[in-house]
Amino acid sequence: MSARRLVYERADGRWGWRLTSEENQVLASGTSHGFDTEKEARIAADEVIGGHYSAATKRRRPTPTAEASQAS
């Protein structure tokens, strides 16, 4: 699979990044809060894409039971 990394300036002047597949599906992005500089966005993208966080703890939230959902 081939992917593309795009670092771009947003309309608000902050920077973001996006990793897309050949079919233009977004695989990962760093756009929610934005970055102050292009360099910060590029470094963040490279850390995620390059595996800097590959040793991160992997967790899964349990699926709520039907009873717990109805109690809310």
C-alpha positions in Angstrom: 0.0 0.0 0.0 1.2 3.4 -0.9 0.4 6.5 1.2 0.9 10.2 0.9 1.7 12.7 3.7 0.4 16.3 3.2 1.5 19.2 5.4 -0.6 22.3 4.8 -1.5 25.7 6.2 -5.1 25.9 7.3 -7.4 28.9 6.8 -6.9 30.0 10.3 -3.1 30.3 9.8 -2.2 27.1 11.8 -0.7 24.0 10.3 -2.0 20.5 9.9 -1.0 17.2 8.3 -2.8 14.3 6.8 -1.8 10.8 5.7 -4.0 9.5 2.8 -4.2 6.2 1.0 -4.0 5.8 -2.8 -7.8 6.0 -2.8 -7.6 9.3 -0.8 -8.9 7.8 2.4 -7.6 9.6 5.5 -5.5 7.1 7.4 -4.2 9.6 10.1 -4.3 13.3 10.6 -3.0 16.0 13.0 -5.4 18.8 12.4 -7.7 19.0 15.4 -5.8 21.8 17.2 -3.3 22.7 14.5 0.4 23.5 14.9 2.0 26.9 15.1 4.6 26.2 12.4 5.0 24.1 9.4 8.1 22.5 11.1 6.0 21.4 14.1 3.4 19.8 11.9 6.0 18.0 9.8 7.8 16.7 12.9 4.5 15.5 14.4 3.5 13.7 11.2 6.9 12.1 10.9 6.8 10.8 14.5 3.5 9.2 14.0 4.1 7.8 10.5 7.7 6.8 11.3 6.7 4.7 14.2 8.0 7.0 17.0 4.9 6.1 19.0 4.9 2.4 18.0 5.6 1.4 21.6 2.5 3.3 22.9 0.2 1.4 25.3 -2.7 0.0 23.3 -6.0 0.0 25.0 -9.5 -0.8 24.0 -12.6 0.6 25.7 -15.1 -2.1 26.5 -18.3 -2.1 24.6 -21.1 -0.8 26.9 -23.7 -3.4 27.7 -27.3 -2.8 26.7 -28.2 -2.5 30.4 -25.6 0.2 31.0 -26.8 2.1 27.9 -30.4 2.1 29.1 -29.5 3.3 32.6 -28.0 6.5 31.2 
